[in-house]
């Protein structure tokens, strides 16, 4: 992640947004440890074909 962030900064990217499914505590903890914080946005989706 550090290398990806470094490369993004290098091309002028000011912010990185991630989407993590609610309840995926392991991934949320991973990104929390890297300094990522909830952005208090809403992501909407609509399933067109059932899994």
TIPA-39212 format. One line per 10 residues: number of its first residue (from 0); for each residue x, y, z of N, C-alpha, C. Coordinates in steps of 0.001 Angstrom, whole numbers, always signed. Layout:
<sites>
NUM = X:Y:Z:X:Y:Z:X:Y:Z ~ ... .
</sites>
This chain:
<sites>
0 = +827:-1182:+0:+0:+0:+0:+871:+1245:+0 ~ +1958:+1203:+735:+2833:+2382:+794:+3363:+2722:-598 ~ +3730:+1701:-1365:+4238:+1944:-2717:+3131:+2468:-3625 ~ +1933:+1911:-3509:+808:+2405:-4311:+513:+3866:-3977 ~ +516:+4199:-2688:+281:+5581:-2272:+1378:+6501:-2792 ~ +2612:+6044:-2735:+3737:+6847:-3215:+3598:+7133:-4708 ~ +3229:+6116:-5472:+3061:+6299:-6914:+1900:+7238:-7228 ~ +819:+7118:-6487:-324:+8003:-6710:+24:+9457:-6394 ~ +739:+9671:-5294:+1173:+11031:-4966:+2078:+11557:-6082 ~ +2917:+10697:-6603:+3837:+11083:-7661:+3154:+11575:-8925 .
10 = +1935:+11120:-9174:+1206:+11593:-10354:+165:+12649:-9988 ~ +239:+13120:-8729:-615:+14230:-8319:-1976:+13848:-7769 ~ -2167:+12600:-7406:-3447:+12158:-6855:-3570:+12661:-5414 ~ -4569:+13501:-5123:-4665:+14092:-3785:-5356:+13226:-2751 ~ -6109:+12196:-3182:-6885:+11411:-2225:-7159:+10028:-2802 ~ -7212:+9043:-1913:-7519:+7668:-2294:-8777:+7242:-1555 ~ -9758:+6752:-2275:-10986:+6248:-1673:-11045:+4736:-1838 ~ -11484:+4054:-803:-11635:+2601:-834:-13066:+2247:-486 ~ -13539:+1128:-1000:-14830:+604:-588:-14599:-759:+43 ~ -15096:-911:+1260:-14990:-2166:+1999:-16392:-2527:+2454 .
20 = -16780:-3760:+2259:-18117:-4176:+2683:-18252:-4122:+4199 ~ -19394:-3624:+4638:-19688:-3587:+6079:-19570:-4998:+6635 ~ -18973:-5110:+7803:-18802:-6410:+8437:-17481:-7090:+8115 ~ -16724:-6562:+7174:-15430:-7149:+6829:-14385:-6582:+7789 ~ -14464:-7030:+9026:-13665:-6446:+10109:-12163:-6589:+9896 ~ -11734:-7686:+9310:-10306:-7873:+9069:-9735:-6830:+8132 ~ -10441:-6569:+7059:-9982:-5569:+6081:-10087:-4168:+6669 ~ -11174:-3904:+7395:-11306:-2593:+8042:-10163:-2351:+9024 ~ -9791:-3372:+9782:-8678:-3241:+10732:-7356:-3011:+9992 ~ -7184:-3697:+8861:-5969:-3531:+8061:-5808:-2070:+7634 .
30 = -6858:-1507:+7047:-6764:-125:+6577:-6718:+868:+7723 ~ -7365:+565:+8825:-7285:+1424:+10007:-5834:+1522:+10483 ~ -5137:+395:+10486:-3733:+379:+10915:-2847:+1203:+9987 ~ -3296:+1408:+8745:-2532:+2206:+7782:-2915:+3682:+7815 ~ -3847:+4032:+8707:-4221:+5436:+8849:-5460:+5852:+8078 ~ -6138:+4897:+7461:-7372:+5221:+6739:-8501:+5396:+7743 ~ -9414:+6318:+7428:-10530:+6625:+8321:-11833:+6586:+7545 ~ -12945:+6317:+8216:-14242:+6385:+7532:-14444:+7771:+6928 ~ -14995:+7795:+5736:-15162:+9048:+4999:-16591:+9577:+5078 ~ -17457:+8836:+5745:-18853:+9229:+5951:-19554:+9585:+4644 .
40 = -19377:+8707:+3657:-20087:+8824:+2399:-21024:+7629:+2269 ~ -21904:+7678:+1304:-22835:+6582:+1073:-22566:+6010:-306 ~ -22381:+4724:-368:-22208:+4032:-1637:-23489:+3248:-1901 ~ -24088:+3476:-3045:-25328:+2789:-3389:-25067:+1761:-4480 ~ -25807:+690:-4438:-25682:-334:-5460:-27015:-1023:-5675 ~ -27121:-1686:-6788:-28327:-2432:-7103:-27903:-3720:-7795 ~ -28247:-4861:-7193:-27900:-6164:-7753:-28834:-6437:-8926 ~ -28283:-6629:-10111:-29084:-6916:-11290:-29194:-8413:-11559 ~ -28178:-9149:-11147:-28177:-10605:-11273:-27775:-11176:-9927 ~ -28562:-12081:-9390:-28283:-12663:-8071:-26972:-13434:-8086 .
50 = -26274:-13432:-6970:-25021:-14191:-6840:-25285:-15676:-6909 .
</sites>
